[in-house]
Amino acid sequence: MKKIAILFVLSFLFVFGLAENGTVNLVFSNGSVYAENEKTYFAFDVQAWMSDGSDVLSDGMVYVEYPVGIFNDVVAMDGKVSVEKRGVLSGTDPLAGGNLYYIVNVTDTRADVFAVTFASSYSNTDMKQYYENVSTDPAEPSDLLHVTMEVSAEGTGSVRFPGDIPGTDRLYYDYEGETFSGGLDISAANEPVEVSFSSDPPEDPIDDPAQEGAVVLADFSSKLKKSVVELKWTSTSETDIAGYVIERSDAGSDYHPIVSYEDDPSLEGETASTKRIRYAYDDEGVASDVNYDYRLAAVDIYGNVLVLDQTSVPSAEEADERIVHPGKGRKKVMELAGFTLEASYPNPFNPKFTVPFRLTDTRNIDIRLYDMSGKLVNTVAAGEYPAGEYNIKVSCDHLGSGVYLLMTNTGGQRSVQKMLLVK
C-alpha cells in the first residue's frame, strides 16, 4: 500500500507540473493623484502581456507593496484600498450575463503589502471561447485591475510587486489549469508615487496634536468549548500601548467590558515592540444557547481607546462547524452527481482556510493537504459523510509560508487546488 500511495502522489505531481508555453509579464502603470470629497487618492492600473505564447488566464494574484509614510499600513483591513476589474477581467458571459471573472479577496499580507486574488467563474472548456486572450504586445498590454488607495500624507515613493513573495512562478494559471513555462515577470510592476497637497491646510490648525499609540494586529479569533469561550489574538507591532480591553455583546445587546489590562496583567501591552506577541483570555460561564460577539480594543498610554477587531461565537446549536451554507457565487472546483466542492477560502491564507462542499447523499470523502514535495501535511477529511453542507476549517499554524496542494478524492474523481500560505 505504501508503494501505491507514493506512486500515486508522484504521478499527481507530474500531472500538476505540466506547463503552458509563455511568460506572464505584469505591469503597474498610469499612476495618478486626485482629490474627491475632501480626500486625496492615488490610483493606478495593473496590466499584463504575454511573451513566448498566447493564452487565457484562469486565475492569478497581484501583490502590492506601498510606502506606509504615504498610505499608513494595513490598508485593506482599514478599508483604504478598492479594486475594480478592467479589460480582460471585466468580460461577461453572453449567454447568462454573468461575470467571467470575480475578485476572490483583497487582503493584507503584512503591514505594507496587500494581495488581490482573482479567478475565472467557469472551468468548463466550452466557455473558454467567451474569454479574451491576454495581449502579446508589450506596447499595448491588457488591462486587468484598477487600484485606488486613500492617501494619508505627502511624500514620494512607489507601489510595486515585492520581490520576496514565495512561489511567484505559480501565481498565474491558464484556463486549463496549467502553469506558464516562463512563470511571472514582475520587473515592470513598479509605479512611482508623488503626493503633494495643492490646497492650503485648513484654518485653525491644531498646534499640539494629540499623541496616539498604534497596534498592528495579525489575528483575533474565538472558539467555544463547552461553557468557555477561548479568545486569542496576536500583534506584530505595538507602540505606546498600555494594554487591551475585551468587550462582549450578548445576543445582539450593546457591548460591555468583561476584562481589562487593569484587572489582568497578562493583557498589558508594550510601548515599543516589533515582535509577534500572543495574548489569550478565557470567558468562562457563558450560556450554550446564546450568540456572543466580542470586540477587542487597545488603550494607549495617552488614554485613547483603539478599536481593533471583532469576532463572533454562535450558540451551541449553530456551532457545528461542519454544516454551514457556503457563500453564494464561489467558484465550483469539482461538481459530481450528489457532490459539489467550492473553492477554498481565503486564498492566500494565514494561518487558516475553509474547505466548503455539499452532499446530497452519504459518500466517502478524502481531502488532504500536501506540500510541493508531495509530503502529506494535513488530513482535512477522511471517511463517510452524510448528506449536508460542510465548511471544514483547516489550521496551518505548524507550516511555513509557501504554496500547498489541496487534493480532493471522491467517487473515483480527483481535483487539486493550490493554496498559498503567507505568514
Sine and cosine of phi, psi and omega as CSV:
sin_phi,cos_phi,sin_psi,cos_psi,sin_omega,cos_omega
0.00,0.00,-0.59,0.81,-0.01,-1.00
-0.90,0.43,-0.66,0.75,0.01,-1.00
-0.89,0.46,-0.67,0.74,0.00,-1.00
-0.89,0.46,-0.68,0.73,-0.01,-1.00
-0.89,0.45,-0.67,0.75,-0.01,-1.00
-0.91,0.42,-0.71,0.70,0.02,-1.00
-0.88,0.48,-0.61,0.79,0.01,-1.00
-0.89,0.46,-0.72,0.69,-0.01,-1.00
-0.90,0.43,-0.68,0.74,0.00,-1.00
-0.90,0.44,-0.67,0.75,0.01,-1.00
-0.91,0.41,-0.59,0.81,0.05,-1.00
-0.90,0.44,-0.70,0.71,0.02,-1.00
-0.90,0.44,-0.59,0.81,0.02,-1.00
-0.90,0.43,-0.70,0.72,0.01,-1.00
-0.91,0.41,-0.67,0.74,-0.03,-1.00
-0.91,0.42,-0.47,0.88,-0.08,-1.00
-0.98,0.17,-0.07,1.00,0.02,-1.00
-0.86,0.51,0.63,-0.78,-0.08,-1.00
-0.78,-0.62,0.53,-0.85,0.09,-1.00
-1.00,-0.07,0.58,-0.82,0.00,-1.00
-0.87,0.49,0.54,-0.84,0.12,-0.99
0.88,-0.48,0.31,-0.95,0.07,-1.00
-0.81,-0.58,0.74,-0.67,0.10,-0.99
-1.00,0.05,0.86,-0.51,0.00,-1.00
-0.96,-0.26,0.90,-0.43,-0.06,-1.00
-1.00,-0.05,0.66,-0.75,-0.05,-1.00
-0.75,-0.66,0.76,-0.65,0.20,-0.98
-0.98,-0.20,0.77,-0.64,-0.12,-0.99
-0.43,-0.90,0.08,-1.00,0.13,-0.99
0.85,0.53,0.62,0.79,0.03,-1.00
-0.92,0.40,0.66,-0.76,0.01,-1.00
-0.48,-0.88,0.47,-0.88,0.03,-1.00
-0.91,-0.42,0.72,-0.70,0.03,-1.00
-0.52,-0.85,0.34,-0.94,0.01,-1.00
-0.93,-0.38,0.61,-0.79,0.01,-1.00
-0.39,-0.92,0.76,-0.65,0.02,-1.00
0.79,0.62,0.72,0.69,0.07,-1.00
0.90,0.44,0.34,0.94,0.10,-1.00
-0.80,-0.59,0.40,-0.92,0.01,-1.00
-0.93,-0.37,0.66,-0.75,-0.06,-1.00
-0.76,-0.65,0.48,-0.88,0.17,-0.98
-0.88,-0.47,0.77,-0.64,-0.03,-1.00
-0.80,-0.60,0.55,-0.84,0.06,-1.00
-0.48,-0.88,0.28,-0.96,-0.02,-1.00
-0.96,-0.27,0.57,-0.82,0.15,-0.99
-0.96,-0.30,0.85,-0.53,-0.05,-1.00
-0.82,-0.58,0.19,-0.98,0.01,-1.00
-0.46,-0.89,0.50,-0.86,0.16,-0.99
-0.60,-0.80,0.36,-0.93,-0.06,-1.00
-0.90,-0.43,0.69,-0.72,0.11,-0.99
-0.92,-0.38,0.51,-0.86,0.02,-1.00
0.89,0.47,0.48,0.88,0.01,-1.00
0.27,-0.96,0.18,-0.98,0.04,-1.00
-0.58,-0.82,0.74,-0.67,-0.07,-1.00
-0.29,-0.96,0.06,-1.00,0.05,-1.00
-0.97,-0.25,0.72,-0.70,0.05,-1.00
-0.98,0.19,0.58,-0.82,0.16,-0.99
-0.97,-0.22,-0.68,0.73,0.05,-1.00
-0.38,-0.93,0.23,-0.97,-0.01,-1.00
-0.09,-1.00,0.10,-0.99,-0.02,-1.00
-0.70,-0.71,0.64,-0.77,0.07,-1.00
-0.86,-0.51,0.86,-0.52,0.09,-1.00
-0.99,-0.15,0.60,-0.80,0.02,-1.00
-0.76,-0.65,0.89,-0.45,0.13,-0.99
-0.99,-0.15,0.71,-0.71,-0.14,-0.99
-0.67,-0.74,0.40,-0.92,0.03,-1.00
-0.97,0.25,0.88,-0.47,-0.05,-1.00
-0.93,0.37,-0.37,0.93,0.04,-1.00
-0.90,0.43,-0.42,0.91,0.01,-1.00
-0.99,-0.11,-0.62,0.79,-0.14,-0.99
-0.92,-0.39,-0.03,1.00,-0.21,-0.98
0.91,0.41,-0.21,-0.98,-0.05,-1.00
-0.89,-0.46,0.01,-1.00,-0.05,-1.00
0.60,0.80,0.84,0.55,-0.11,-0.99
-0.92,0.38,-0.50,0.87,0.00,-1.00
-0.93,0.36,-0.73,0.68,0.00,-1.00
-0.90,0.44,-0.56,0.83,-0.02,-1.00
-1.00,0.07,0.06,1.00,0.03,-1.00
0.93,0.37,0.49,0.87,-0.05,-1.00
-0.98,-0.20,0.17,0.99,0.04,-1.00
-0.67,-0.74,0.63,-0.78,0.08,-1.00
-0.73,-0.69,0.51,-0.86,-0.08,-1.00
-0.74,-0.67,0.73,-0.69,0.06,-1.00
-0.86,-0.51,0.60,-0.80,0.10,-0.99
-0.96,0.26,0.63,-0.78,0.04,-1.00
-0.69,-0.73,0.30,-0.95,0.15,-0.99
0.83,0.56,-0.82,-0.57,-0.10,-1.00
-0.90,0.44,-0.40,0.92,-0.01,-1.00
-1.00,0.09,-0.15,0.99,-0.08,-1.00
-0.99,-0.11,0.10,0.99,-0.05,-1.00
-0.93,0.38,0.38,-0.93,0.03,-1.00
-0.81,-0.58,0.43,-0.90,0.03,-1.00
-0.96,0.29,0.89,-0.46,-0.05,-1.00
-0.93,0.37,-0.29,0.96,-0.03,-1.00
-0.99,0.10,-0.77,0.64,-0.06,-1.00
-0.96,-0.28,-0.21,0.98,0.01,-1.00
0.99,0.15,0.07,1.00,-0.01,-1.00
-0.98,0.18,0.26,-0.96,0.02,-1.00
-0.95,0.30,0.66,-0.75,0.05,-1.00
-0.98,0.21,-0.41,0.91,0.05,-1.00
-0.74,-0.67,0.36,-0.93,0.12,-0.99
-0.62,-0.79,0.45,-0.89,0.07,-1.00
-0.99,0.13,0.89,-0.46,-0.01,-1.00
-0.94,0.34,-0.78,0.62,0.05,-1.00
-0.22,-0.97,0.30,-0.95,0.16,-0.99
-0.80,-0.60,0.91,-0.42,-0.17,-0.99
-0.60,-0.80,0.57,-0.82,0.10,-0.99
-0.93,0.36,0.69,-0.72,0.12,-0.99
-0.95,-0.32,-0.39,0.92,0.24,-0.97
-0.37,-0.93,-0.01,-1.00,-0.18,-0.98
-0.87,0.49,-0.48,0.88,-0.05,-1.00
-0.87,-0.49,0.33,0.94,-0.01,-1.00
-0.63,-0.78,0.70,-0.72,0.20,-0.98
-0.81,-0.59,0.35,-0.94,-0.04,-1.00
-0.82,-0.57,0.61,-0.79,0.08,-1.00
-0.89,-0.45,0.83,-0.56,0.02,-1.00
-0.92,-0.40,0.78,-0.63,0.06,-1.00
-0.82,-0.57,0.36,-0.93,-0.03,-1.00
-0.46,-0.89,0.43,-0.91,0.06,-1.00
-0.97,0.25,0.54,-0.84,-0.04,-1.00
-0.99,0.16,-0.31,0.95,-0.05,-1.00
-0.79,-0.62,0.51,-0.86,0.09,-1.00
-0.88,-0.48,-0.10,1.00,0.03,-1.00
-0.93,0.38,0.82,-0.57,-0.06,-1.00
-0.89,0.45,-0.39,0.92,0.05,-1.00
-0.90,0.43,-0.38,0.93,-0.02,-1.00
-1.00,0.08,-0.19,0.98,-0.09,-1.00
-0.86,0.51,-0.50,0.87,-0.05,-1.00
-0.88,0.47,-0.35,0.94,-0.03,-1.00
-1.00,-0.03,-0.10,1.00,0.02,-1.00
-1.00,-0.01,0.47,-0.88,-0.02,-1.00
-0.99,-0.15,0.72,-0.69,0.06,-1.00
-0.92,0.39,0.54,-0.84,0.08,-1.00
-0.95,0.31,0.63,-0.78,-0.02,-1.00
-0.84,0.54,0.54,-0.84,0.11,-0.99
-0.95,-0.30,0.14,0.99,-0.03,-1.00
-0.97,-0.24,0.93,-0.38,-0.01,-1.00
-0.89,0.45,-0.37,0.93,0.02,-1.00
-0.99,0.17,-0.31,0.95,0.00,-1.00
-0.72,-0.69,0.92,0.38,-0.03,-1.00
-0.93,0.38,0.38,-0.92,0.04,-1.00
-0.98,0.20,0.65,-0.76,0.11,-0.99
-0.96,0.28,0.65,-0.76,0.08,-1.00
-0.88,-0.47,-0.82,0.57,-0.13,-0.99
-0.65,-0.76,0.44,-0.90,0.15,-0.99
-0.85,-0.52,0.87,-0.49,-0.12,-0.99
-0.94,-0.35,0.74,-0.67,0.03,-1.00
-0.84,-0.55,0.76,-0.64,-0.03,-1.00
-0.81,-0.58,0.68,-0.73,0.02,-1.00
-0.98,0.18,0.77,-0.64,-0.04,-1.00
-1.00,0.08,0.66,-0.75,0.03,-1.00
-0.95,-0.31,-0.45,0.89,-0.07,-1.00
-0.41,-0.91,0.32,-0.95,0.09,-1.00
-0.93,0.37,0.37,-0.93,0.06,-1.00
0.39,-0.92,0.10,-1.00,0.06,-1.00
-0.80,-0.60,0.46,-0.89,0.00,-1.00
0.12,-0.99,-0.57,-0.82,0.02,-1.00
-0.35,-0.94,0.43,-0.90,0.22,-0.98
-0.97,-0.23,0.69,-0.72,-0.10,-1.00
-0.47,-0.88,0.31,-0.95,0.14,-0.99
-0.99,0.14,0.92,-0.39,-0.09,-1.00
-0.88,0.47,0.57,-0.82,-0.06,-1.00
-1.00,0.06,0.04,1.00,-0.06,-1.00
-0.94,-0.34,0.36,0.93,0.03,-1.00
-0.99,0.17,0.80,-0.60,-0.01,-1.00
-0.95,0.30,0.51,-0.86,0.11,-0.99
0.92,0.40,0.53,0.85,-0.05,-1.00
-0.85,0.53,-0.61,0.79,-0.05,-1.00
-0.92,0.39,-0.18,0.98,-0.02,-1.00
-0.92,-0.40,0.37,0.93,-0.02,-1.00
-1.00,0.03,-0.31,0.95,-0.03,-1.00
-0.83,-0.56,0.71,-0.71,-0.01,-1.00
-0.78,-0.63,0.47,-0.88,0.06,-1.00
-1.00,0.07,-0.01,-1.00,-0.13,-0.99
-0.90,0.44,-0.46,0.89,0.03,-1.00
-1.00,0.05,0.10,0.99,0.08,-1.00
0.99,0.11,0.32,0.95,0.01,-1.00
-0.99,-0.14,0.56,-0.83,0.13,-0.99
-0.95,0.30,0.28,-0.96,0.05,-1.00
-1.00,-0.06,0.69,-0.72,-0.10,-0.99
-0.86,0.52,-0.54,0.84,0.00,-1.00
-1.00,-0.05,-0.01,1.00,0.04,-1.00
0.92,0.40,-0.63,-0.78,-0.09,-1.00
-0.84,-0.54,0.79,-0.62,0.08,-1.00
-0.97,-0.25,0.87,-0.49,-0.06,-1.00
-0.93,-0.37,0.25,0.97,-0.08,-1.00
-0.88,0.47,-0.47,0.88,0.00,-1.00
-0.98,-0.18,0.11,0.99,0.00,-1.00
-1.00,0.03,0.93,0.37,-0.06,-1.00
-0.43,-0.90,0.87,-0.50,-0.03,-1.00
-0.76,-0.65,0.79,-0.61,-0.03,-1.00
-0.93,0.37,0.50,-0.87,0.05,-1.00
-0.82,-0.57,0.79,-0.62,0.08,-1.00
-0.65,-0.76,0.93,-0.37,-0.06,-1.00
-0.89,-0.45,0.83,-0.56,0.08,-1.00
-0.67,-0.74,0.91,-0.41,-0.03,-1.00
-0.93,0.38,0.85,-0.52,-0.06,-1.00
-0.99,0.16,-0.47,0.88,-0.06,-1.00
-0.99,0.11,0.43,-0.90,0.04,-1.00
-0.93,0.36,0.44,-0.90,0.04,-1.00
-0.90,0.44,0.43,-0.90,-0.01,-1.00
-0.88,0.48,0.45,-0.89,0.02,-1.00
-0.92,0.40,0.34,-0.94,0.01,-1.00
0.81,0.58,0.83,0.55,0.03,-1.00
-0.91,0.41,0.43,-0.90,0.02,-1.00
-0.97,0.23,0.90,-0.43,-0.05,-1.00
-0.93,0.38,-0.58,0.81,-0.06,-1.00
-0.80,-0.59,0.99,0.16,-0.07,-1.00
-0.87,0.49,0.58,-0.81,-0.01,-1.00
-0.93,0.38,0.68,-0.73,0.06,-1.00
-0.98,0.19,0.43,-0.90,-0.04,-1.00
-0.53,-0.85,0.67,-0.74,0.08,-1.00
-0.98,0.21,0.01,-1.00,-0.04,-1.00
-0.50,-0.87,0.53,-0.85,0.07,-1.00
-0.70,-0.71,0.72,-0.69,0.21,-0.98
-0.98,-0.22,0.94,-0.35,-0.08,-1.00
-1.00,-0.08,0.80,-0.60,0.01,-1.00
-1.00,0.06,-0.62,0.78,-0.02,-1.00
-0.29,-0.96,0.34,-0.94,0.09,-1.00
-0.49,-0.87,0.89,-0.46,-0.12,-0.99
-0.71,-0.71,0.34,-0.94,0.05,-1.00
-0.68,-0.74,0.50,-0.86,0.00,-1.00
-0.53,-0.85,0.77,-0.64,-0.01,-1.00
-1.00,-0.02,0.82,-0.57,0.10,-0.99
-0.79,-0.62,0.97,-0.22,-0.06,-1.00
0.83,0.56,-0.92,-0.39,-0.05,-1.00
-0.96,-0.28,0.39,0.92,-0.02,-1.00
-0.79,-0.62,0.74,-0.67,0.13,-0.99
-0.97,-0.23,0.88,-0.47,0.03,-1.00
-1.00,0.02,0.87,-0.50,0.01,-1.00
-0.94,-0.34,0.76,-0.65,-0.01,-1.00
-0.68,-0.73,0.58,-0.81,0.10,-1.00
-0.48,-0.88,0.34,-0.94,-0.04,-1.00
-0.71,-0.70,0.74,-0.67,0.12,-0.99
-0.94,-0.33,0.54,-0.84,0.06,-1.00
-0.95,-0.32,-0.16,0.99,0.05,-1.00
-0.35,-0.94,0.70,-0.72,0.05,-1.00
-0.69,-0.73,0.73,-0.69,0.04,-1.00
-0.75,-0.66,0.88,-0.48,0.06,-1.00
0.83,0.56,0.71,0.70,0.00,-1.00
-0.97,-0.23,0.85,-0.52,0.03,-1.00
-0.97,0.23,-0.62,0.78,0.00,-1.00
0.19,-0.98,-0.13,-0.99,-0.11,-0.99
-0.88,-0.47,0.46,-0.89,0.06,-1.00
-0.78,-0.63,0.71,-0.71,0.07,-1.00
-0.94,-0.35,0.78,-0.63,0.04,-1.00
-0.91,-0.41,0.47,-0.88,-0.05,-1.00
-0.75,-0.66,0.60,-0.80,0.14,-0.99
-0.88,-0.48,0.81,-0.59,-0.03,-1.00
-0.98,-0.18,0.91,-0.42,0.07,-1.00
0.80,0.60,0.69,0.73,0.08,-1.00
1.00,0.05,0.08,1.00,0.02,-1.00
-0.97,0.26,0.10,-1.00,0.04,-1.00
-0.91,0.42,0.49,-0.87,0.05,-1.00
-0.93,0.36,0.60,-0.80,0.10,-0.99
-0.61,-0.79,0.58,-0.81,-0.04,-1.00
-0.91,0.43,0.65,-0.76,0.09,-1.00
-0.89,-0.45,-0.32,0.95,0.06,-1.00
-0.33,-0.94,0.52,-0.86,0.00,-1.00
-0.69,-0.72,0.39,-0.92,0.07,-1.00
-0.87,0.49,-0.38,0.92,0.03,-1.00
-0.94,0.33,-0.40,0.92,0.02,-1.00
-0.99,-0.14,-0.49,0.87,-0.08,-1.00
-0.82,-0.58,0.97,-0.26,-0.04,-1.00
-0.86,0.51,-0.39,0.92,-0.01,-1.00
-0.93,0.36,-0.21,0.98,0.00,-1.00
-0.98,-0.18,0.16,0.99,0.05,-1.00
-0.95,0.32,0.60,-0.80,-0.06,-1.00
-1.00,-0.10,-0.25,-0.97,-0.04,-1.00
-0.84,-0.55,0.51,-0.86,0.04,-1.00
-1.00,0.05,-0.43,0.90,0.02,-1.00
-0.40,-0.92,0.98,-0.18,-0.02,-1.00
-0.55,-0.84,0.68,-0.73,0.13,-0.99
-0.86,-0.51,0.29,0.96,0.04,-1.00
-1.00,-0.06,0.36,-0.93,0.13,-0.99
-0.97,0.26,0.86,-0.52,0.00,-1.00
-0.87,-0.48,0.81,-0.59,-0.02,-1.00
-0.97,-0.24,0.70,-0.71,0.01,-1.00
-0.83,-0.56,0.42,-0.91,0.02,-1.00
-0.47,-0.89,0.53,-0.85,0.08,-1.00
-0.50,-0.87,0.68,-0.73,0.03,-1.00
-0.97,-0.24,0.87,-0.50,0.09,-1.00
-1.00,-0.02,0.97,-0.25,-0.14,-0.99
-1.00,-0.07,0.42,-0.91,0.11,-0.99
0.97,0.24,0.42,0.91,0.02,-1.00
-0.97,0.22,0.42,-0.91,-0.01,-1.00
-0.99,0.11,0.60,-0.80,-0.07,-1.00
-0.97,0.22,-0.28,0.96,-0.06,-1.00
-0.96,-0.27,0.34,0.94,-0.05,-1.00
-0.84,-0.54,0.66,-0.75,0.13,-0.99
-1.00,0.06,0.74,-0.67,-0.02,-1.00
-0.88,-0.47,0.64,-0.77,0.16,-0.99
-0.90,-0.44,0.67,-0.74,0.00,-1.00
-0.86,-0.51,0.60,-0.80,0.03,-1.00
-0.80,-0.59,0.74,-0.68,-0.01,-1.00
-0.97,-0.25,0.76,-0.65,0.04,-1.00
-0.74,-0.67,0.51,-0.86,0.10,-1.00
-0.93,-0.37,0.59,-0.81,0.07,-1.00
-0.93,-0.38,0.84,-0.54,-0.01,-1.00
-1.00,0.07,0.10,-0.99,-0.08,-1.00
-0.95,0.31,-0.12,0.99,0.03,-1.00
-0.99,-0.13,0.00,1.00,0.03,-1.00
1.00,-0.05,0.04,1.00,0.04,-1.00
-0.98,0.21,0.60,-0.80,0.06,-1.00
-0.97,-0.25,0.86,-0.51,-0.04,-1.00
-0.94,-0.33,0.95,-0.32,0.05,-1.00
-0.97,0.24,0.84,-0.54,-0.15,-0.99
-0.98,-0.19,-0.74,0.67,-0.11,-0.99
-0.21,-0.98,0.16,-0.99,0.07,-1.00
-0.60,-0.80,0.36,-0.93,0.00,-1.00
-0.56,-0.83,0.36,-0.93,-0.07,-1.00
-0.82,-0.58,0.52,-0.85,0.08,-1.00
-0.80,-0.60,0.88,-0.48,0.00,-1.00
-0.96,0.27,0.21,-0.98,0.12,-0.99
-0.93,0.37,0.21,-0.98,-0.07,-1.00
-0.86,0.52,-0.57,0.82,-0.01,-1.00
-0.90,0.43,-0.53,0.85,-0.06,-1.00
-0.99,-0.15,0.01,1.00,-0.14,-0.99
-1.00,0.04,0.02,1.00,0.07,-1.00
-0.93,0.36,0.98,-0.18,-0.14,-0.99
-0.93,0.36,-0.22,0.98,-0.03,-1.00
-0.98,0.20,-0.52,0.85,-0.13,-0.99
-0.94,-0.34,0.96,-0.29,0.01,-1.00
-0.60,-0.80,0.05,-1.00,0.07,-1.00
-0.96,-0.27,0.94,-0.34,0.02,-1.00
-0.87,0.49,0.41,-0.91,-0.02,-1.00
-0.89,0.45,0.62,-0.78,-0.01,-1.00
-0.94,0.35,0.57,-0.82,0.10,-1.00
0.99,0.12,0.02,1.00,0.00,-1.00
-0.95,0.31,0.57,-0.82,-0.06,-1.00
-0.88,0.47,0.73,-0.68,0.06,-1.00
-1.00,0.10,0.87,-0.50,-0.01,-1.00
-1.00,0.08,-0.56,0.83,-0.05,-1.00
-0.49,-0.87,0.77,-0.64,-0.03,-1.00
-0.67,-0.74,0.91,-0.41,0.03,-1.00
-0.82,-0.57,0.16,-0.99,0.08,-1.00
-0.88,0.47,0.90,-0.43,0.02,-1.00
1.00,0.05,-0.02,1.00,-0.05,-1.00
-0.57,-0.82,0.76,-0.65,0.08,-1.00
-0.73,-0.68,0.83,-0.55,0.06,-1.00
-0.94,-0.35,0.81,-0.58,0.02,-1.00
-0.97,-0.23,0.25,-0.97,-0.07,-1.00
-0.88,0.48,0.74,-0.68,0.04,-1.00
-0.93,0.36,0.51,-0.86,-0.08,-1.00
-0.54,-0.84,0.37,-0.93,-0.18,0.98
-0.96,0.28,0.29,-0.96,0.02,-1.00
-0.53,-0.85,0.96,-0.26,0.25,0.97
-0.96,0.28,0.26,-0.97,-0.03,-1.00
-0.73,-0.69,0.32,-0.95,0.05,-1.00
-0.25,-0.97,0.93,-0.36,-0.20,0.98
-0.98,-0.22,0.27,0.96,-0.09,-1.00
-0.82,-0.57,0.44,-0.90,0.18,-0.98
-0.60,-0.80,0.21,-0.98,-0.10,-1.00
-0.87,-0.50,0.68,-0.73,0.02,-1.00
-0.94,-0.34,0.95,-0.30,-0.02,-1.00
-0.99,-0.14,0.73,-0.69,0.13,-0.99
-0.47,-0.88,0.30,-0.96,-0.04,-1.00
-0.78,-0.63,0.60,-0.80,0.05,-1.00
-0.80,-0.60,0.67,-0.74,0.13,-0.99
-0.97,-0.24,-0.08,1.00,0.10,-0.99
-0.50,-0.87,0.21,-0.98,-0.02,-1.00
-0.96,0.26,0.72,-0.70,0.03,-1.00
-0.35,-0.94,0.26,-0.96,0.03,-1.00
-0.99,0.14,0.74,-0.67,-0.01,-1.00
-0.84,-0.55,0.69,-0.72,0.06,-1.00
-0.72,-0.69,0.93,-0.37,0.00,-1.00
-0.79,-0.61,0.84,-0.55,-0.05,-1.00
-0.69,-0.72,0.48,-0.88,0.00,-1.00
-0.94,-0.35,0.78,-0.62,-0.01,-1.00
-0.86,-0.50,0.48,-0.88,0.19,-0.98
-1.00,0.10,0.03,-1.00,-0.13,-0.99
-0.95,0.32,-0.19,0.98,0.08,-1.00
-1.00,0.04,-0.07,1.00,-0.03,-1.00
1.00,-0.05,0.12,0.99,0.00,-1.00
-0.99,0.17,0.73,-0.68,0.06,-1.00
-0.95,0.31,0.83,-0.56,-0.02,-1.00
-0.90,-0.44,-0.24,0.97,0.01,-1.00
-0.27,-0.96,0.78,-0.63,0.13,-0.99
-1.00,-0.09,0.94,-0.34,-0.10,-0.99
-0.99,0.16,-0.72,0.69,-0.01,-1.00
-0.49,-0.87,0.68,-0.73,0.01,-1.00
-0.43,-0.90,0.88,-0.48,0.04,-1.00
0.79,-0.61,-0.22,-0.98,-0.08,-1.00
-1.00,0.01,0.77,-0.64,0.01,-1.00
-0.86,-0.51,0.73,-0.69,0.05,-1.00
-0.97,0.24,0.18,-0.98,0.01,-1.00
-0.86,0.52,0.60,-0.80,0.02,-1.00
0.41,-0.91,0.01,-1.00,0.05,-1.00
-0.96,-0.29,0.77,-0.64,-0.11,-0.99
-0.84,-0.54,0.50,-0.86,0.04,-1.00
-0.60,-0.80,1.00,0.00,-0.12,-0.99
-1.00,-0.01,0.84,-0.55,0.00,-1.00
-1.00,-0.01,0.74,-0.68,-0.06,-1.00
-0.89,-0.45,0.83,-0.56,0.02,-1.00
-0.98,-0.19,0.74,-0.67,-0.02,-1.00
-0.83,-0.56,0.60,0.80,0.03,-1.00
-0.84,0.54,-0.52,0.86,-0.11,-0.99
-1.00,0.10,-0.03,1.00,-0.07,-1.00
-0.96,-0.27,0.39,-0.92,0.05,-1.00
-1.00,-0.07,0.21,-0.98,0.01,-1.00
-0.86,0.50,0.58,-0.82,0.04,-1.00
0.47,-0.88,-0.07,-1.00,-0.01,-1.00
-1.00,-0.07,0.72,-0.69,0.03,-1.00
-0.80,-0.60,0.39,-0.92,-0.07,-1.00
-0.91,-0.40,0.85,-0.53,0.00,-1.00
-0.98,-0.19,0.93,-0.37,-0.07,-1.00
-0.96,-0.29,0.77,-0.63,0.03,-1.00
-0.90,-0.44,0.76,-0.65,0.05,-1.00
-0.80,-0.60,0.77,-0.64,0.12,-0.99
-0.29,-0.96,0.60,-0.80,0.05,-1.00
0.84,0.54,0.49,0.87,-0.01,-1.00
0.98,0.20,0.09,1.00,0.02,-1.00
-0.93,-0.37,0.40,-0.92,-0.07,-1.00
-0.66,-0.75,0.59,-0.81,0.12,-0.99
-0.68,-0.74,0.39,-0.92,-0.03,-1.00
-0.72,-0.69,0.73,-0.68,0.13,-0.99
-0.87,-0.50,0.65,-0.76,0.12,-0.99
-1.00,-0.02,0.73,-0.68,-0.03,-1.00
-0.85,-0.53,0.74,-0.67,-0.04,-1.00
-0.95,-0.31,0.88,-0.47,0.06,-1.00
-0.99,-0.12,0.85,-0.53,0.01,-1.00
-0.84,-0.55,0.91,-0.40,0.00,-1.00
-0.96,-0.29,0.00,0.00,0.00,0.00
